[in-house]
């Protein structure tokens, strides 16, 4: 899983990134909102870890901007001060948790494992089980191959929203427009799903 960590404290951000990387997670660090926005546009993340109080802006403002851009990535706030108004605003924006600073990195790890365990994703008669990395259609396991598997999961986690080609290219060892077109065609055929091509921009897995 890949995380984006927005934290202006250099020592804390590096410490958390190192700790999470040792647990098998990939972490990109942003030290300010502008950097976080750029990274969120460029990459796909499974989770945002956002500080609230920043020198220039707020993690709440960033999440509001991302939500208006139809980015529904799960978010956990890391903050030294938790007040009811901030909590209400954060949860209204779709935050899944708050962690009060200072905290033990082990606490964060426990919460992460609790939040992401066995959360199956459903799309019509298709079920994705992240615990085993298995995709089933009508109850039968579908072997898509590694690249196509990653592509489908990426589209599934953003169902109804356009996924930029640049993000989809990350699933390939040797990305190209032709390789992406072939992979998308394979997904449509094997899973009998509707994937819409937004010319020169990306693809959308249509809602069912």
C-alpha angles and dihedrals in degrees: 000000000000123000135191113215118198107193126139094200102094095201095048094045093050092045093051093044092051093046093049093044089056087055091055100264126127114226131192115195126217119185096193141020095260092055091046092051092051093049093046090054093047100043141036116237133191093209141012119216105195133184112216105207110057132163091247111030137328138283086233090059091049093051090049090053092048093049091052086054088056093252106147098175111152111258136202120191121219110198143156092216125045116187127172095247093053092046092049092049093046095049090045087058090052103264111163098204149357125221119194119223132267096047138156111253087229088065090056090049092051091051092047092052091048093049097048104037116120096340099159119201120217130203113173106297092347123098127189116200108196092191092067097019088236128149118202131188118193087349095304123112113247116210106210099162124246100285096044090044091056092045093053093048090050092051092042094054088053098039112168093017129091116257110207117239089238090062092047091050088064088073091065131077089208106023123199138152091250094050090051093049092051092048093049090049089051092051092050091050100043097041099030092229135145113245114176121212115222099201114250091348114068147277138289127208099217118233118252 
